[in-house]
Amino acid sequence: MPKITVAVVDDHPLFRGGVQETLAAEPDIELVSEAATADDAVRIAKATSPDVLLLDLGIPGGGL
């Protein structure tokens, strides 16, 4: 069965790292990328097309 691909975008490195560490422990989840800004989120979405984009709505540049 294919893994669920996830990208994490949050401007707080400690929070982002904790989320990544938690998700990495799940055998059916593959972390494909991480970033800190809205521009990075758009770039990641285009480049990797993750199944899930875990996005902080309050990131620099706006989450929406």
Secondary structure, DSSP 8 states (H G I E B T S, - for coil): ---EEEEEE-S-HHHHHHHHHHHHT-TTEEEEEEESSHHHHHHHHHHH--SEEEE-TTSTT---
